[in-house]
């Protein structure tokens, strides 16, 4: 996903044991591992929901402004 020649905005890898989904936003990357039965559309819908959840709680999840001592 971080190749400077061919950067990807999303990644989907399915195997017999797991499904791996990666997605880039402007602020951060999201990586999720799921059960192997998850379909591609369902996996990306889950990523969208996760990003929406993270953005709604960004102030509580991340240190956005740290004081300088």
C-alpha positions in Angstrom: 0.0 0.0 0.0 2.9 2.3 0.6 4.8 1.7 -2.7 5.8 5.1 -4.1 5.6 3.8 -7.7 2.1 2.3 -7.4 0.4 3.3 -4.2 -2.8 1.5 -3.3 -5.8 3.0 -1.6 -7.2 -0.4 -0.6 -6.1 -4.0 -0.4 -8.1 -7.3 -0.2 -6.4 -10.6 0.4 -8.4 -13.8 0.9 -7.0 -17.2 2.0 -8.3 -20.4 3.5 -7.7 -19.1 7.0 -8.4 -15.4 6.9 -9.5 -12.3 4.9 -7.2 -9.3 5.2 -8.4 -5.8 4.3 -6.4 -2.6 4.3 -7.6 0.9 3.5 -5.8 4.3 3.5 -7.4 7.5 4.6 -5.8 11.0 4.6 -5.0 10.7 8.3 -4.3 7.0 8.9 -4.3 3.4 7.6 -6.8 0.8 8.7 -6.0 -2.9 8.6 -8.6 -5.6 9.5 -8.3 -9.4 9.6 -11.6 -11.3 9.4 -12.9 -14.8 9.1 -12.3 -16.5 5.7 -16.0 -16.6 4.9 -16.4 -12.9 4.5 -17.1 -11.6 1.0 -15.2 -8.7 -0.6 -18.2 -6.3 -0.5 -19.0 -7.1 3.1 -15.3 -6.7 4.1 -15.1 -3.2 2.6 -18.5 -2.2 4.1 -17.0 -3.2 7.5 -13.9 -1.1 6.8 -16.2 1.9 6.0 -18.1 1.4 9.2 -14.9 1.1 11.2 -13.5 4.4 9.6 -16.8 6.1 10.4 -16.6 4.9 14.0 -13.0 6.0 14.4 -13.7 9.4 13.0 -16.6 9.9 15.3 -14.3 9.2 18.3 -11.0 10.7 17.0 -10.6 13.0 20.0 -10.8 10.1 22.4 -8.7 7.6 20.4 -5.8 9.7 19.3 -3.6 12.3 20.9 -4.2 15.1 18.4 -2.7 18.0 20.3 -0.1 17.3 22.9 1.2 20.0 25.2 4.8 21.0 25.0 6.8 21.2 28.2 
